[in-house]
Amino acid sequence: MKNILITGGAGFIGSNFVPYFCKKYPEYRIINLDKLTYAGNLNNLKECENYKNYVFVKGDICDRDLIEKLFEENDIRGVIHFAAESHVDNSIKNPGAFIQTNVVGTFTLIDVAFRHWMNGPNQVKVGYEDCRFHHISTDEVYGALGATGYFSEKTPYAPNSPYSASKASSDFIIRAYHHTFGMNVTTSNCSNNYGPKQHHEKLIPHIIQQALAEKPLPVYGKGENVRDWLYVLDHCKAIDLIFHKGISGETYNIGGHNEKSNIDIVKTICAILDEKKPRSSGAKYADLITFVQDRAGHDFRYAIDATKLETELGWKADETFKTGIIKTVDWYLQP
């Protein structure tokens, strides 16, 4: 049985990916390493408890002794690296935590993998030829777009927040281990994810939670900032494809072709809730929308060109935003 280390598997995207991966690949033994910070939730992995090919380990990716122990005791043959601090507002308040986890943690993982899989630069150990390290990143490393254009894999990096700067640094570390040491790595940069199990600090679950509590729905500035929204299970399927079929050393952008402004997102959620769970007063949820001071350094627009992933690996998003947002609201409405 091939042992695969997944980091951050109790977070939003990870807790959607791990059950999908465990079920699809019973021949893999999945070791889920998560520090269980405020954003990690083992309740989101209840379905994995009965899987014989699943193991959970609580720990920090910056703990080199622990990472080395996991590699030695389990003979890790693949890494899928989700673990990251990811909330931009938090990176403004406490950037040091982002540098530690996203930069130091990524370095620790890739360096231990290198020493376990290889004897030296471009010298893969016999039997370890198929070992791969996949690194999950964000489109925010590219900076911001104006009203037109798209991020491609060739877009120059221009991170504008401590969060995106730390993720850009981690991307370059992975790149360096491929070009200097010949490691088998792939990287993916995704657009904004949404779907079940997302922490309430993020826009969509926060708006749903606030609306159901009939509290103000805060929207930065005028709500004109635009993001490309990707349903989380579509993202999981893309990662699976890249991990197994992607070309070593390559980066793949993952986007949902669903550009929406923040105010459109909020109004869409309000309309769905008006239909599925009307307010007892008869008022509309949109009446709760409140515009607040814009976030410092708030990038105007992100949009992904996923042509490379679609044409070279055959990936295609299954969900439109219209179908995905209804599934998402339905999940949060569950008792």
N, C-alpha and C positions, 0 to 999 in steps of 0.2 A: 504494500500500500504506500503510495507516494504522499509524503507529508508536506503540506502547504501552510505557510505562516501567513495569516491575515491580521494586519494591525488595524486597530480602531474599529473592530467589527461590532461594537456595541453602540456606535454612533449612528447617525441617520442613514447615510448611504450604506455603510457597512452592515447594519442590521437588516437591510433589505437584500444585500448581496449574499451574506453568509447562508441563509436558508435556501436561497436559489441555487447556490453553488454546491452545498452539501447534497441537496436532492438530485441535482443533475449529474454529479460525479461521485457516486458511492465508492469508487475506487480510490478517491483521495481521502486522506485524513486531514481534516481542517483544524488547525490550532489557531484560535482567536485570542489575540493578545490585546487587551484594552486596559487602560489606567482607571477607567470608570470615573472620569471627571463629571462635572455637572451635566455634560452633554451625552454621556454614555448611560444606557439603560438596558439592563439584562432582561427586563420584562418584554422588550422587543425581540428577544431571541427564545421565547418560551417554546416555539415550535421545534427548536434544535435540540432540546433536552433529551429527546428520545432517539436522536440519530446516533448510531454507533460510530460514525466517522467524524464526530464533533467533540472538541475539547476546548474549554475556556480557561485562560490563564490571566489573572489580574497582574498587571505590571506596566512599567514605564518604558517606552522605546529608547529613552536616554540612559537606561540602566544597562551598561555594557555587559556586566557580569551576567545578568539575567538573559540577555540576548544570546551571548555565547553559550550559556547553558542550554537554552532552547534548541539552538542549532546542533550542539553536540549530542544531546540526549535523544533528539528526534530526527536527526539527519535531515534537516530541512532541505527540500529540493525546489522550492519556489516561494516567492514572497509577493503578496499583493498588498500594497502599502496605502491604506486610507488614513491612518492616524494623523490628525492635525488639529491645531487650533484654527478656527475658520470664521469667527464672527468679527467683521470689520470694526464695529463699534468697540468691542472688547480690545482689539489691537491698538486702538487709539488711546484707551485708558491704561493698558498694561502691555506695551509692546515686547517687553522682555520675555514673557511667557511664550510668545509666538516664535521668537528667535530660538529659544531653548527647544521647544517641541519640533517645530517645522524644519529648523536648520540642523541643530545638534542631533536630534532624534533621527532624522533621515540619514545623516552621515554615519551614525552608529550602526544603523541597520545595514546599509550598503557595504560598509567596511567589514562588518562581521561576515556578511554573505560572501564577499570577495575572498576572505581568508579561508572560509569553509569550502568554497567551490573551486578555488584556483590555487596553484602553487606559486604563481607570480604573474607579472604582466603577460597577457596573451598565452598563459599556460593553464589550460583547464585540466582539472584532475580527471583521471580516467573514470568514466561512469557518471560524471557530472555535466556532460555536454548539453543536456536539455534543461538545466536549471535556469530559471528566469526570474528577474526582479521587475515587477511592474509598479510604477509610481503614479499615483493619482494626483493631478494638479488642477488648476483653475484657469479660466479665461482672463481672470483679473490681472495676471502677470503681464498682459499685453497693454495695460493702460485703459484709455477710454477712446470711444469712437464719436464722431460727429453724427449728423443725421443720416449719413449713408456709409456704405462700406461694411466689410466683415473681417474678423480675425481669421487668418489662416496660419498654418504651421510655420510660415515664413515671416510672419509679422514680428518686427523687432520688439523686444521686451521693454516695457516702460511702466513698471509698477508704481502705484500712487499712494498706497496705504502701507502701514507696517505689516499687515496681513499679507498683501500681495507681494511685498518685497521679500518676506520670509519664504513664501512659496516659490518665487522666482529663484531664490538662492538654492532651495532644495532641488529644483529642476536642474540647475547647473551642476550640482554635486553629482546627480545621476548621470548627466551627460559626460562629465569628466571621467567617471569610472568606466564608461563605455570606451571613450576615445583613448584614455591613458592605459587602462588595464585590460581592455577587450571584454568587459563583462557583457553578458546577455541581458540587456535592459530594454524596456519600453516605457514610454510616458504618455499619459493622456491628459488633455486640458479640457475641462467640461464647462458648460454654461450653468446658470442657476438651476439647481435641482429642486423638485417639489414632489410631494407624495406622502404616503403613510409613514408614521414614525418620526417625523421631523420635529426637532426641539422647538418649543414655543417661542424662542427668541427670534426666530426667522420670520420673514414677512407673512407668508401665507398662513402658517399655524397661529401666529400671533393675532392676525386679523380675525381668524375664525374664533379663537378663544375669547378675544375682547368682545366680538359681536354677540356671542352666546351669553356672555355676562352682561350684555347691554351697557358696555363701557365705551368711552371714546375710541375711535379707530384712528390712530396717529399715522399721518402720511407726511414724509419729509418734503419740504418746499411746496411746490405745486403738484407734486406727484408725477412730474413729466419724465423722470429718469426711466430709461428703457433697458430691459433685460431679455435675453433669449432663454425661455424656460424649457427644461428637460425633465420629463417624467422619470422618477428614480429607477424604475425597473428597466426602462429603455437604456439608462446609463449602465446598469448592472450587466445587461446583455452585451453592451459594447465592450466593457472591460473584459468579460469572458472571451470575447472574440479576439481582442488585442492580445491578451495573455497567451492564447493558444495559437493564433495565426499571424500576429503582427511581426514585422521585420525588426530584428535586433538593432537598437540604436535609434529607432524612429519614434517620432511624436505623432499622435493622432488627436485631432480636435473632435470633441463630441458636443453637438448642439441639436436642439429640438426643432429648429425652424419655427419658433413660436415667440416672436418679439411682442412684448406687451409693456406698456407703461405701468408704473406702480399704481396710478389712480385707476387705470382700467382693471388691473388685478383686483383691487379692493372692491370696485363696483360689481365685478363679476361674482365675487364671493357673496356680496350682499344680496344680489339677485337670486343666487342659488338658495341661500338661507331663507329669503323671503318665501320661496316656494316650499322648501323642505321643513322648515321650522319657524313659522311666522312669529313675530313678536306678539305677546299677549295684548299689548296696547293697540295693535293694528298699525303702528308706525312702521316705516321702512328702515332696514338696517343702515342704508346709506345716509340716513339722517344723523348717524353717529360719527361720520367722517370729520376728522379734525386735522387741519394742516398745522405742522409744527416746524420749528427752525431746522433748516437743512443740515445734514451731516457734514462735518469738515472733510474737504477733499472728495466730495461725492462724485464719482465718475458718472458722466451723463448717459452713456449707452454702451452696452456690450452686445455683440452679435457674432455667432460662430459660423464659419464656412466648414461644414463637415464633409465636403466632397471627397477628400482623400480616404476617409474611413468608409464612405459609401461605395466608392468605385473600386478601391483596392481590396477591401475586406468584405464588401457586400452588406454592410450594416444599414438598417433602416429603422427609424423610430416607429413603434407600433401605435403610440398614443398621440393624438392631437391635443392641444391645450384644452379644447372643449371637452374631450372625453376624460382626460387626465384630471382636470380640476374637479369634475363631478365625483370621480372615484376618491379623490383626496378628501373632499368635504364629507363624503359618506363615511370614510374611515374615522374622521374626528367626531362625527355625530354618534358613533357607536357608544352604547352605555358602558 
